[in-house]
Structure formats: C-alpha cells, structure tokens
Amino acid sequence: MIEEIKKLAELNREIEEKYNFISVKMPFSSGDINVHVSKLSTLLDIANGEELCASFHDETYPYRLSFYEEEIQFFILLDEEGYREYKNSRATNTTKEKSGTL
C-alpha cells in the first residue's frame, strides 16, 4: 500500500510539472477529479474555446473559472487583474469570430 501511494504521489508531481498544474486531487468521498491550473493561458488551451464558468471564491482570489472535460473539473483562481485579463481575451476572441478573422 505504501509503495502504491508513493507511486501515485510521484505521478501526481510529474503531471503537475509537465502541464503547469498546481494540484490534481480526487477526494475519496466525491470521486470527482479536480485539477487546479496555474496559468490562465493553460486553462484556455485546455478548454479549447469552451465557455468557462465563473464563480465567487474568496476575497483574495474572488474569481474561480472552471469547466468540465470527461468528468474532470479544471479550474483556476484569479484576482481582479487576472479576471480582467480573461474578460479581455474573451472580448478579443469574440471580435475576431464576428469579423471572420479567426
């Protein structure tokens, strides 16, 4: 059992480093897999144009952007500046889509 847990922890570290994830968690009680992404650009790449769900998190990081892919929730916590960056990136993409330059 101990050896299996160590293998799982090592694989978790490798995935976190390779893909810029802060953590990959699977709470035993829910069975959901949660992936905390470190960079907005990484989350946007993974989402591949999917609309992200924005929700309130806390005062330090008031925004939590997330989406589900194959029963895995990918998310990032953002402060005001990070959320503005996200909104600006969406506005730019929407403008490109409407003008047909995408």
N, C-alpha and C positions, 0 to 999 in steps of 0.2 A: 504494500500500500504506500509506504513512504517513497519508494522509488518511483511509483506512478505519479504521485503528487509532484515530485521534483521534475519529472519529465514534462508534466503539464505546465508547471511554472516556467521552465526553460522555453518551451514552445510559445507560451504567452509573451515572454520577453522578446523573443525573435520576431514575432508578429508585430508587437508594439514598435520595435525599432525599424523594421523594414517598411511599415506603412504609416509611420508618424502617428500612431495611436497612443493615447495616454494610458488607457486600460481596456482590457477585454474581460468582461465579467459575465458570469452566468449564475445568478443567485439560485441556490438549490430549491428554494420554496416556489419560485415562479417558473423556472425553466426558460425564461427569456434570456436572450443573449444581448448584452449592451456593449457597444463599442464607443468609447469616448475618444473622439478625434481631436488632434492637437491644432490643426490648421484649417481655416475656413476653405482654402483652395482645395485641400484634400477631400473635405466633405462634399464640396461642389462637384469635384471629379467623380467621386463615388456615386453621388446622386444622379449624375448624367442627365441633368435637365429636369429631374423630378422636383416638384414644389416641396419645399421644406416646411414643416410645421413649427411655428414659433410659439413659445410659451414662456411664462414668467418663471424664473428660477430663484434668485435671491437678490439682495441689494448690491453685492459685489459684482456678480455676473447676472444681471437681470434677464438676459435672454438665453433661452435654450432652443437651438434649432435642431430638428431631428427628422428622420424619415426611416421607414422600414423597407428592408430588402430581404426577401426569403426568411422572414421571421427573426431577422436581426435588426435591432434598433441602433442606428448610427446617430451620434449626436455631438454637438459642440456647445460649450458655454461661452457666451460673449458679453463683453461690457458694451457700453453705449457706442464707443468708437467702432468696435468690431461689428456691431449690428448695422451701423450706418454703412460700413464697407459692404456688407451683404446686400442691403437695400439698393445701394448704388450699382452693384454688379447685376442685380436683377433688372434694374431700370435700363441699364446699358443693353443687356440681352434682349429685353422686350422691344426696345427701339430698333435693334438690328433685325429682329424677327419681323417686325411690322414693315420695315423698309426693304426686306428681302435680301439683305446683305449677309445673312448668316449661312 
